[in-house]
Amino acid sequence: MSVTPFGSQVDSPNSVKSELLPPLLGASVTELTAWVQQQGQPSYRGKQLHDWIYNQGARSLADISVFPKNWRSQVADIPIGRSSLHYRSVAPDDTVKYLLKLADGEIVETVGIPSDKRLTVCVSTQVGCPMACDFCATGKGGYKRNLTRGEIVDQVLTVQEDFQERVSNVVFMGMGEPLLNTENVILAIKSINQDVGIGARSLTLSTVGIPSRIRQLAAHQLQITLAVSLHAPNQALREQLIPSAKPYPIEDLLAECREYVEITGRRVTFEYILLAEVNDLPEHALELSKRLRGFQSHVNLIPYNPIQEVDYKRPNRDRIEAFVNVLQQQNTAVSVRYSRGLEADAACGQLRTTGNW
């Protein structure tokens, strides 16, 4: 049995949290109701608190005007758990990058990605990342700590408030490896779904793959989209691009993904960053399609987004189309995602907490 950052205990996917300690962000209406009652307040104040945290944008309990003045003064120093804006930049495509300062002074990055029909938030799950993928800026900066559920939920609320628009989709594709922070990520997913009000099928979790963690995620039956960062059709090339993949053979990873499909009934998306003359040859596409044969899956090709530390190149459009054609000929479902926010260093693989500003 493990203890969450809020003092509550989790011993199964369906366990009920009985105790709540601040910060309050990320807590359910049930938890908030229990907390206000512990403070000697009537139970209906739990719903009021929930509304002010998730709908009214409260950053301090002292700001909640429906609470009695005496009680507000008593709890004014108890943190709700909101971050402060450290830096904000806007790309020409209107993608917005935020650096958010947490309570302990650490900086985390999140990205707001608007389109005609949706507003997507790319959230981080760790300060830094320990996976050290060779093509990723985040991994070059090292790892500091996991984020709490409230610090993850805060990113969604921050983007929603800045855009003055409801967030429609959330992708766990920012800084960090979500499945190295499984407990807090699962709690954050539930809060984003139930408290912020974003449908589970509009949430996507991206992972490099951690042994047994995909199986653990499947047990929660969250109905989210699982996206596995594969990036190579074989173990040798995968280890070259993702050194941390060495103890987790690609065969074992794919076997666990097949279990995920069986348990949840949800297909798996495989993310594949295309690096010119590294993993973008037709023979790579053919080998990938053979790996995924008979698999309820989808391949999401991502042309490489450049970073300063390495000299990988993005393949030209002809090479990308050739790769796509091989997959299609093998009846492998495939799409190409051109990342937003490239000019603001806010695209996939470019997130970092330092820069020239």
VENDASUL-V152053 format. One record per run of one state. SS is the DSSP state (helix for helix, strand for strand, loop for the rest). FROM is the first residue (numbers start at 0). TO is the last residue. Records with the same first field share a line. If there is no record, write none. Layout:
SS->FROM-TO, FROM-TO
This chain:
loop->0-0, 3-7, 10-27, 38-42, 54-58, 63-67, 75-77, 79-82, 90-94, 101-105, 114-117, 122-124, 128-131, 133-135, 140-141, 146-147, 163-167, 172-176, 180-180, 196-198, 207-211, 218-223, 229-233, 245-248, 264-266, 274-280, 291-295, 303-315, 329-332, 336-340, 344-356
strand->1-2, 8-9, 59-59, 78-78, 83-89, 95-100, 106-113, 118-121, 125-127, 132-132, 142-145, 168-171, 202-206, 224-228, 241-241, 267-273, 296-302, 333-335
helix->28-37, 43-53, 60-62, 68-74, 136-139, 148-162, 177-179, 181-195, 199-201, 212-217, 234-240, 242-244, 249-263, 281-290, 316-328, 341-343
